[in-house]
């Protein structure tokens, strides 16, 4: 997929499900990472960076790619609700404290489910490859995604 293809999907998702992000500029970057599918970082108050593994379109279905993009957009929504400074500190702290990263990623996965994208997140989770076990534990497993979605009536 080209960067423009990701941009189009992101714009559609923001329009449909992320009113907090409408009108906010999100820069999309592609990198050939070997393990991670994507990431979100609010670098400065007006600079939001979303990086996407340039190889995921070769491995993931479109449904799984949407699951990855929604997960990253949910990070941005959580950042917006917290404010830039608190988000910056939380993100930095999460890089050095695995317990903080654990809480952030799992809360983000739950927000993905609450927004109605459980099947897409489930698809992304079951497509994950080569992610270190110590890092993968930060996210809801496919079983946990399905269980949580069923519990809140979003499956």
C-alpha angles and dihedrals in degrees: 000000000000122000088250090059091055090046091054092050091047092050091050092048092049091049093048104037114007112064090161090064099047110122092014117123114236116186113213118211129181123212131173097237117168100213114020126067099204149325144208128216131172097211100176131359092274101026117085115175124198115184121196128194105247089216099058094088087062093051107028131063118236088257091056091046089054087051090055094046093048090050090054092045089052088057088055091049090051089048091051092051091050097043128239101280096047090044092051092051092044091050093048092046090049090058092060101030116058093193090060091048089049092054094045097049095045092047088050092051089051090052089052089056093045089054090057101257099113094123092050093048090046089052091050092048093051089048095054114121134180095007111147111252092232089058099039090060088071091073132064110265119236088258092051092047092053094043093049092045091051091047093056095037097251100117 
